[in-house]
Amino acid sequence: ECDGCKKWRRLPPTLIVGEGAEFFCSEIGRSCQDAEDDWDDGEEMEVANDTMKTIEAKLPLQIGDLTVTALGEVVADKAGYWNKSYIFPIGYTCTRKYVTDEESKRETEFLCQIEADDDGPVFRVTPKDDQGQLLQELSASGKTARSAWVRALAIVKDPALAKEGGTDDAEK
């Protein structure tokens, strides 16, 4: 139900409105001037049941140079863990190879994680050595995936930056 016009709206399956969160027609590209959506209890129950099914993923899942090892847990009732375009599940983990030296085409494997924080998700990117061991001292984190990656790549190129801390302080 829209908090502005009090009309019922069908939500796309990609939109999650947390319990107690406000919802407005504009979030789904509609207007409060539009007629209220029809309600069919049988149809809606079928849709709800379909979305409640357990999805079994065979992990690890290889997608190009990305290997998903854990899907994590979607947090629908806290701000910052999802938006109109993305979800940031706590515990999501993957590895990805990235060229860290353009001249030699050297690739480094990184562990990417989404962790919980009081202020929303924290993205952590940690490089691995040539034997696949995590280099925790070169780990970088940020409030966005991009900021964590930028920091991690800078640290891999210049490990002295790790002494300044692996967190993007500009985002705190």
DRENSEDREN-995783 format. One line per 8 residues: for each residue x negated, y, z of N, C-alpha, C. Coordinates in nm, 4 decimals, always signed. Last residue first. Layout:
X,Y,Z,X,Y,Z,X,Y,Z | ...
//
This chain:
-3.3879,+0.7486,+0.6166,-3.3369,+0.7316,+0.7526,-3.2591,+0.8514,+0.7971 | -3.5078,+0.7893,+0.3767,-3.3662,+0.7509,+0.3774,-3.3097,+0.7352,+0.5162 | -3.7697,+0.8393,+0.4162,-3.6898,+0.9480,+0.3608,-3.5412,+0.9165,+0.3644 | -3.8884,+0.6019,+0.4912,-3.8453,+0.6952,+0.5954,-3.7591,+0.8080,+0.5437 | -3.8705,+0.3026,+0.3902,-3.8590,+0.4307,+0.3220,-3.8010,+0.5299,+0.4213 | -4.1001,+0.0931,+0.5563,-3.9648,+0.1455,+0.5449,-3.9682,+0.2797,+0.4750 | -4.3530,+0.0044,+0.6064,-4.2879,-0.0444,+0.4859,-4.1470,+0.0078,+0.4653 | -4.6178,+0.2154,+0.7047,-4.4881,+0.1534,+0.7334,-4.4188,+0.1176,+0.6052
-4.8684,+0.2881,+0.6511,-4.7757,+0.3981,+0.6778,-4.6372,+0.3457,+0.7143 | -4.9832,+0.0557,+0.5772,-5.0169,+0.1059,+0.7110,-4.9272,+0.2215,+0.7516 | -4.9114,+0.0292,+0.3150,-4.8393,-0.0526,+0.4129,-4.8662,-0.0038,+0.5549 | -5.0928,+0.1727,+0.1674,-4.9629,+0.2360,+0.1951,-4.8837,+0.1588,+0.3007 | -5.2966,-0.0014,+0.1176,-5.3169,+0.0948,+0.2265,-5.1869,+0.1649,+0.2625 | -5.2287,-0.1443,-0.1141,-5.1929,-0.1999,+0.0175,-5.2144,-0.1045,+0.1349 | -5.1195,-0.0498,-0.3954,-5.2092,+0.0151,-0.3004,-5.1721,-0.0300,-0.1592 | -4.9518,-0.2280,-0.5265,-5.0583,-0.1614,-0.6034,-5.1615,-0.0953,-0.5129
-4.7842,-0.2990,-0.3185,-4.8606,-0.4044,-0.3862,-4.9770,-0.3430,-0.4645 | -4.6722,-0.0473,-0.2598,-4.7573,-0.1138,-0.1605,-4.8415,-0.2225,-0.2255 | -4.5189,-0.0007,-0.4900,-4.6265,+0.0925,-0.4554,-4.7236,+0.0268,-0.3570 | -4.3370,-0.2110,-0.4709,-4.4301,-0.2078,-0.5846,-4.5463,-0.1133,-0.5576 | -4.2024,-0.1332,-0.2355,-4.2753,-0.2608,-0.2418,-4.3772,-0.2604,-0.3544 | -4.0836,+0.1142,-0.3115,-4.1819,+0.1091,-0.2019,-4.2655,-0.0181,-0.2095 | -3.9111,+0.0254,-0.5115,-4.0107,+0.1286,-0.5417,-4.1217,+0.1236,-0.4376 | -3.7526,-0.1581,-0.3630,-3.8372,-0.2032,-0.4741,-3.9457,-0.1017,-0.5063
-3.6229,+0.0132,-0.1813,-3.7066,-0.0965,-0.1309,-3.8024,-0.1454,-0.2396 | -3.4824,+0.1786,-0.3571,-3.5858,+0.2380,-0.2715,-3.6779,+0.1303,-0.2146 | -3.3083,-0.0114,-0.4787,-3.4069,+0.0625,-0.5578,-3.5186,+0.1180,-0.4694 | -3.1447,-0.0920,-0.2729,-3.2349,-0.1895,-0.3334,-3.3456,-0.1173,-0.4099 | -3.1368,+0.1392,+0.0011,-3.0913,+0.0963,-0.1307,-3.1916,-0.0056,-0.1839 | -3.2641,+0.1729,+0.2364,-3.1174,+0.1717,+0.2423,-3.0557,+0.1401,+0.1069 | -3.5489,-0.0525,+0.2582,-3.4839,+0.0750,+0.2330,-3.3333,+0.0606,+0.2412 | -3.8789,-0.1955,+0.2985,-3.7330,-0.1963,+0.3122,-3.6788,-0.0569,+0.2859
-4.1487,-0.4226,+0.2338,-4.0916,-0.2874,+0.2259,-3.9405,-0.2976,+0.2397 | -4.4449,-0.6001,+0.3318,-4.2996,-0.5926,+0.3149,-4.2535,-0.4473,+0.3118 | -4.7011,-0.6598,+0.3847,-4.6777,-0.5762,+0.2667,-4.5285,-0.5618,+0.2362 | -4.7001,-0.8337,+0.5944,-4.7603,-0.7033,+0.6188,-4.7414,-0.6069,+0.5010 | -4.5996,-1.0676,+0.4804,-4.5112,-0.9849,+0.5641,-4.5671,-0.8443,+0.5857 | -4.6253,-1.2309,+0.2280,-4.7189,-1.1306,+0.2782,-4.6381,-1.0283,+0.3587 | -4.5494,-1.5747,+0.2081,-4.5030,-1.4362,+0.2242,-4.6125,-1.3481,+0.2826 | -4.7069,-1.7906,-0.0264,-4.6875,-1.7512,+0.1127,-4.6461,-1.6039,+0.1196
-4.7738,-1.8740,-0.2795,-4.6318,-1.8669,-0.2461,-4.6030,-1.8297,-0.1019 | -5.0315,-1.8518,-0.3522,-4.9906,-1.9842,-0.3032,-4.8432,-1.9854,-0.2609 | -5.0604,-1.5848,-0.4143,-5.0687,-1.6815,-0.5241,-5.0297,-1.8232,-0.4828 | -4.8130,-1.4338,-0.1928,-4.9471,-1.4483,-0.2489,-4.9453,-1.5560,-0.3576 | -4.5203,-1.2280,-0.2339,-4.5830,-1.3551,-0.1976,-4.7234,-1.3574,-0.2572 | -4.3612,-0.9299,-0.0969,-4.4374,-1.0046,-0.1978,-4.4899,-1.1367,-0.1410 | -4.0352,-0.8451,-0.0125,-4.1623,-0.8924,+0.0410,-4.2374,-0.9706,-0.0664 | -3.7874,-0.6198,+0.0525,-3.8604,-0.6812,-0.0574,-3.9999,-0.7152,-0.0053
-3.4682,-0.5604,+0.1826,-3.6086,-0.5899,+0.2123,-3.6693,-0.6647,+0.0943 | -3.2181,-0.3340,+0.2561,-3.2745,-0.4158,+0.1494,-3.4233,-0.4340,+0.1780 | -2.9623,-0.3207,+0.4824,-3.1034,-0.2880,+0.4618,-3.1547,-0.3865,+0.3581 | -2.6246,-0.1917,+0.5072,-2.7229,-0.2920,+0.4683,-2.8643,-0.2343,+0.4568 | -2.5414,+0.0165,+0.7960,-2.5160,-0.0453,+0.6663,-2.6283,-0.1406,+0.6290 | -2.6197,+0.1027,+1.0445,-2.5842,+0.2049,+0.9463,-2.5530,+0.1478,+0.8087 | -2.6943,-0.1257,+1.1824,-2.5787,-0.0492,+1.2309,-2.5283,+0.0517,+1.1276 | -2.7658,-0.3856,+0.9475,-2.8106,-0.2744,+1.0300,-2.6862,-0.1988,+1.0745
-2.8606,-0.6952,+0.7941,-2.7615,-0.6106,+0.8610,-2.8299,-0.5020,+0.9431 | -3.0246,-0.7421,+0.4742,-3.0125,-0.7613,+0.6188,-2.9101,-0.6636,+0.6761 | -3.1030,-0.9080,+0.1881,-3.0146,-0.8037,+0.2412,-2.9917,-0.8371,+0.3881 | -3.4145,-0.9645,+0.0153,-3.3140,-0.9985,+0.1161,-3.2257,-0.8779,+0.1474 | -3.6466,-1.1176,-0.1957,-3.5543,-1.0045,-0.1791,-3.4434,-1.0470,-0.0837 | -3.9773,-1.1931,-0.2481,-3.8572,-1.2373,-0.1786,-3.7731,-1.1135,-0.1544 | -4.1616,-1.2004,-0.5533,-4.1106,-1.1264,-0.4380,-3.9895,-1.1973,-0.3797 | -4.4572,-1.2763,-0.7274,-4.3240,-1.3193,-0.6865,-4.2863,-1.2455,-0.5589
-4.6224,-1.1011,-0.9810,-4.6147,-1.1299,-0.8384,-4.4721,-1.1738,-0.8096 | -4.8238,-1.1275,-1.2702,-4.6914,-1.1304,-1.2081,-4.7048,-1.1639,-1.0605 | -5.0348,-0.9413,-1.4767,-5.0240,-1.0240,-1.3564,-4.8831,-1.0120,-1.2992 | -5.1166,-0.8098,-1.7007,-4.9857,-0.8773,-1.7058,-4.9667,-0.9719,-1.5871 | -5.3331,-0.6485,-1.6887,-5.3600,-0.7932,-1.6895,-5.2327,-0.8758,-1.7052 | -5.1920,-0.3995,-1.7113,-5.3110,-0.4288,-1.7918,-5.3373,-0.5786,-1.8020 | -4.9834,-0.4013,-1.5248,-4.9536,-0.3959,-1.6689,-5.0727,-0.4386,-1.7534 | -4.9195,-0.5673,-1.2537,-5.0380,-0.5083,-1.3163,-5.0174,-0.5151,-1.4669
-4.6842,-0.6773,-1.1848,-4.7368,-0.5757,-1.0933,-4.8646,-0.5123,-1.1457 | -4.3920,-0.8024,-1.3023,-4.5272,-0.7671,-1.3460,-4.5762,-0.6522,-1.2587 | -4.2212,-1.0246,-1.0912,-4.2280,-0.8900,-1.1462,-4.3732,-0.8631,-1.1867 | -3.9818,-1.2680,-1.0020,-4.1179,-1.2361,-1.0453,-4.1150,-1.1012,-1.1156 | -3.7839,-1.3161,-0.7168,-3.7955,-1.2615,-0.8525,-3.9424,-1.2353,-0.8812 | -3.5472,-1.4759,-0.5060,-3.6856,-1.4471,-0.5411,-3.6865,-1.3987,-0.6852 | -3.2960,-1.3888,-0.2614,-3.3397,-1.4357,-0.3927,-3.4892,-1.4128,-0.4056 | -3.0242,-1.3785,-0.0406,-3.1673,-1.3966,-0.0590,-3.1953,-1.4468,-0.1995
-2.7950,-1.2399,+0.1814,-2.8251,-1.2690,+0.0411,-2.9769,-1.2746,+0.0269 | -2.7496,-1.1526,+0.4360,-2.8105,-1.2844,+0.4220,-2.8364,-1.3244,+0.2776 | -2.4626,-0.9753,+0.3629,-2.5683,-0.9968,+0.4613,-2.6192,-1.1403,+0.4457 | -2.3890,-0.8571,+0.0383,-2.3666,-0.9588,+0.1423,-2.4880,-0.9782,+0.2333 | -2.2763,-0.6091,-0.1016,-2.4086,-0.6278,-0.0450,-2.3970,-0.7281,+0.0703 | -2.1139,-0.5533,-0.4116,-2.1074,-0.6017,-0.2743,-2.2508,-0.6253,-0.2291 | -2.0161,-0.2839,-0.6363,-2.1079,-0.3846,-0.5834,-2.0656,-0.4330,-0.4448 | -1.8231,-0.0940,-0.7182,-1.9008,-0.1667,-0.8176,-1.9801,-0.2852,-0.7632
-1.6974,+0.0255,-0.5016,-1.6172,-0.0108,-0.6189,-1.6924,-0.1022,-0.7150 | -1.8777,-0.1410,-0.2342,-1.8179,-0.0226,-0.2955,-1.7408,-0.0674,-0.4189 | -2.0079,-0.2635,+0.0778,-1.9452,-0.2827,-0.0531,-1.8960,-0.1480,-0.1038 | -2.1178,-0.1855,+0.3122,-2.1523,-0.3193,+0.2657,-2.0853,-0.3552,+0.1330 | -2.0214,+0.0641,+0.3868,-2.1572,+0.0540,+0.3368,-2.1953,-0.0816,+0.2809 | -1.8113,-0.0192,+0.6625,-1.8502,+0.0715,+0.5539,-1.9944,+0.0463,+0.5135 | -1.6730,-0.3347,+0.7246,-1.7692,-0.2314,+0.7636,-1.8066,-0.1486,+0.6431 | -1.5144,-0.5460,+0.6417,-1.4569,-0.4517,+0.7374,-1.5547,-0.3441,+0.7860
-1.6397,-0.7263,+0.4776,-1.5366,-0.6402,+0.4184,-1.4893,-0.5305,+0.5129 | -1.9221,-0.8680,+0.4073,-1.8672,-0.7959,+0.5225,-1.7682,-0.6944,+0.4679 | -2.0103,-1.1814,+0.2869,-1.9505,-1.0524,+0.2537,-1.8883,-0.9926,+0.3796 | -2.3142,-1.3408,+0.3331,-2.1774,-1.3279,+0.3821,-2.1259,-1.1878,+0.3521 | -2.5268,-1.5287,+0.1029,-2.4983,-1.4379,+0.2126,-2.3509,-1.4349,+0.2477 | -2.6349,-1.6945,-0.0882,-2.5363,-1.5954,-0.1308,-2.5036,-1.4942,-0.0217 | -2.9679,-1.7886,-0.1450,-2.8589,-1.7787,-0.0471,-2.7645,-1.6669,-0.0906 | -3.1233,-1.7969,-0.3728,-3.1372,-1.9063,-0.2776,-3.0318,-1.9039,-0.1677
-3.1572,-1.7257,-0.7074,-3.0735,-1.6991,-0.5904,-3.0828,-1.8200,-0.4986 | -3.4131,-1.6149,-0.8930,-3.3660,-1.7382,-0.8323,-3.2885,-1.7032,-0.7065 | -3.4855,-1.4573,-1.1985,-3.4262,-1.4433,-1.0654,-3.3788,-1.5800,-1.0170 | -3.5498,-1.4666,-1.4596,-3.6621,-1.4688,-1.3646,-3.6157,-1.4504,-1.2197 | -3.2562,-1.6358,-1.5382,-3.3746,-1.5706,-1.5929,-3.4896,-1.5815,-1.4958 | -3.1401,-1.7649,-1.2712,-3.0844,-1.6735,-1.3712,-3.2019,-1.5933,-1.4269 | -3.0873,-2.0495,-1.0810,-3.1853,-1.9781,-1.1635,-3.1141,-1.8948,-1.2691 | -2.9995,-2.1138,-0.7608,-2.9417,-2.0837,-0.8909,-3.0405,-1.9972,-0.9684
-3.0737,-2.3766,-0.5244,-3.0969,-2.2454,-0.5838,-3.0386,-2.2349,-0.7246 | -2.7193,-2.4183,-0.5152,-2.8361,-2.3341,-0.4956,-2.9596,-2.4213,-0.4813 | -2.4235,-2.4286,-0.6498,-2.5397,-2.5168,-0.6371,-2.6626,-2.4282,-0.6336 | -2.1438,-2.3211,-0.4736,-2.2497,-2.2878,-0.5677,-2.3657,-2.3828,-0.5436 | -1.8104,-2.3468,-0.4317,-1.9354,-2.4156,-0.4060,-2.0353,-2.3787,-0.5143 | -1.5723,-2.1561,-0.2832,-1.6508,-2.1696,-0.4048,-1.7825,-2.2358,-0.3675 | -1.2609,-2.2144,-0.1481,-1.4036,-2.2172,-0.1250,-1.4740,-2.2375,-0.2580 | -0.9884,-1.9926,-0.2092,-1.0549,-2.1210,-0.2280,-1.2033,-2.1073,-0.1986
-0.8661,-1.7498,-0.2040,-0.9111,-1.8022,-0.0755,-0.9833,-1.9363,-0.0899 | -0.7697,-1.6930,-0.4513,-0.8874,-1.6190,-0.4079,-0.9420,-1.6711,-0.2761 | -0.5485,-1.8639,-0.4651,-0.6595,-1.8820,-0.5573,-0.7851,-1.8113,-0.5076 | -0.3823,-1.7535,-0.2704,-0.4390,-1.8858,-0.2493,-0.5576,-1.9109,-0.3409 | -0.3196,-1.5079,-0.3937,-0.3908,-1.5091,-0.2661,-0.4542,-1.6451,-0.2416 | -0.1817,-1.6033,-0.6182,-0.3044,-1.5272,-0.6362,-0.3867,-1.5300,-0.5080 | +0.0353,-1.7246,-0.4869,-0.0515,-1.8043,-0.5728,-0.1852,-1.7332,-0.5936 | +0.1475,-1.5058,-0.3636,+0.0948,-1.6129,-0.2803,-0.0014,-1.6988,-0.3617
+0.2333,-1.3589,-0.5859,+0.1303,-1.3037,-0.4998,+0.0674,-1.4111,-0.4118 | +0.4311,-1.5317,-0.6880,+0.3126,-1.4985,-0.7676,+0.2000,-1.4477,-0.6781 | +0.6174,-1.5350,-0.4748,+0.5569,-1.6583,-0.5243,+0.4289,-1.6313,-0.6004 | +0.6898,-1.2591,-0.4449,+0.6261,-1.3340,-0.3371,+0.5547,-1.4590,-0.3851 | +0.6390,-1.0009,-0.6393,+0.6919,-1.1357,-0.6548,+0.6197,-1.2231,-0.5531 | +0.6962,-0.6683,-0.6934,+0.6441,-0.7625,-0.5958,+0.7138,-0.8961,-0.6146 | +0.5907,-0.4107,-0.9143,+0.6867,-0.5139,-0.8755,+0.6191,-0.6115,-0.7806 | +0.4519,-0.0966,-0.8073,+0.4376,-0.2267,-0.8727,+0.5452,-0.3224,-0.8233
+0.6151,+0.2188,-0.8429,+0.5633,+0.1146,-0.7556,+0.5560,-0.0174,-0.8319 | +0.5124,+0.4412,-1.1062,+0.6142,+0.3617,-1.0369,+0.5461,+0.2559,-0.9500 | +0.2833,+0.7149,-1.0531,+0.3219,+0.5907,-1.1201,+0.4272,+0.5172,-1.0370 | +0.2011,+0.9149,-0.8837,+0.3206,+0.9420,-0.9644,+0.3697,+0.8164,-1.0361 | -0.0372,+0.8365,-0.7858,+0.0770,+0.8235,-0.6947,+0.2084,+0.8513,-0.7677 | -0.2116,+0.6578,-1.0391,-0.1664,+0.7834,-0.9822,-0.0510,+0.7556,-0.8865 | -0.5091,+0.4536,-1.0804,-0.3653,+0.4801,-1.0880,-0.3361,+0.6145,-1.0242 | -0.7614,+0.3492,-1.0426,-0.7311,+0.4195,-1.1662,-0.5838,+0.4484,-1.1873
-0.7934,+0.2552,-0.7949,-0.7743,+0.1544,-0.8992,-0.7310,+0.2201,-1.0305 | -0.8158,+0.4783,-0.6419,-0.9246,+0.3811,-0.6331,-0.9124,+0.2710,-0.7383 | -0.5777,+0.6180,-0.6626,-0.6884,+0.6599,-0.7492,-0.8041,+0.5608,-0.7473 | -0.4185,+0.5176,-0.4558,-0.3939,+0.4757,-0.5940,-0.5132,+0.5056,-0.6846 | -0.6114,+0.4368,-0.1649,-0.5365,+0.5332,-0.2444,-0.5271,+0.4841,-0.3882 | -0.6530,+0.3201,+0.1659,-0.6511,+0.2875,+0.0233,-0.5653,+0.3906,-0.0480 | -0.8479,+0.2895,+0.4651,-0.7530,+0.3612,+0.3818,-0.7653,+0.3159,+0.2367 | -0.8731,+0.0004,+0.6771,-0.9333,+0.0978,+0.5850,-0.8251,+0.1653,+0.5024
-0.7496,-0.1974,+0.8224,-0.7554,-0.0654,+0.8826,-0.8169,+0.0414,+0.7928 | -0.9430,-0.4409,+0.6681,-0.8318,-0.4171,+0.7599,-0.8514,-0.2819,+0.8282 | -1.0725,-0.3396,+0.3464,-1.0866,-0.3927,+0.4810,-0.9686,-0.3573,+0.5688 | -1.0086,-0.4301,+0.0359,-0.9745,-0.3220,+0.1280,-0.9765,-0.3816,+0.2676 | -1.1839,-0.5069,-0.2450,-1.1527,-0.5556,-0.1108,-1.1246,-0.4336,-0.0239 | -1.1617,-0.5768,-0.5822,-1.1481,-0.4726,-0.4804,-1.1066,-0.5353,-0.3484 | -1.1559,-0.7792,-0.7648,-1.2877,-0.7293,-0.7267,-1.2817,-0.6235,-0.6173 | -0.8952,-0.8305,-0.8342,-0.9618,-0.9252,-0.7435,-1.0985,-0.8774,-0.6975
-0.7059,-0.5248,-0.8099,-0.7889,-0.6167,-0.8876,-0.8636,-0.7089,-0.7913 | -0.3862,-0.5081,-0.6527,-0.5287,-0.4763,-0.6507,-0.6045,-0.5736,-0.7396 | -0.0804,-0.3572,-0.6967,-0.1579,-0.4797,-0.7191,-0.3047,-0.4391,-0.7253 | +0.0725,-0.1550,-0.4492,-0.0089,-0.1652,-0.5702,-0.0751,-0.3022,-0.5762 | +0.3485,+0.0142,-0.3072,+0.2699,-0.1088,-0.3181,+0.1973,-0.1114,-0.4509 | +0.3337,+0.3501,-0.1814,+0.3816,+0.2537,-0.2812,+0.2887,+0.1331,-0.2840 | +0.2568,+0.5661,-0.0239,+0.3230,+0.4520,+0.0419,+0.3844,+0.3530,-0.0570 | +0.0992,+0.7725,-0.1106,+0.2388,+0.7706,-0.1568,+0.3215,+0.6570,-0.0958
-0.1425,+0.7400,+0.0484,-0.0910,+0.8703,+0.0068,+0.0572,+0.8676,-0.0239 | -0.2078,+0.4807,+0.0926,-0.1903,+0.5639,+0.2112,-0.1365,+0.7023,+0.1768 | -0.0564,+0.2195,-0.0865,-0.1312,+0.3451,-0.0945,-0.1023,+0.4291,+0.0304 | -0.0845,-0.1173,+0.0000,+0.0000,+0.0000,+0.0000,-0.0894,+0.1242,+0.0000
//
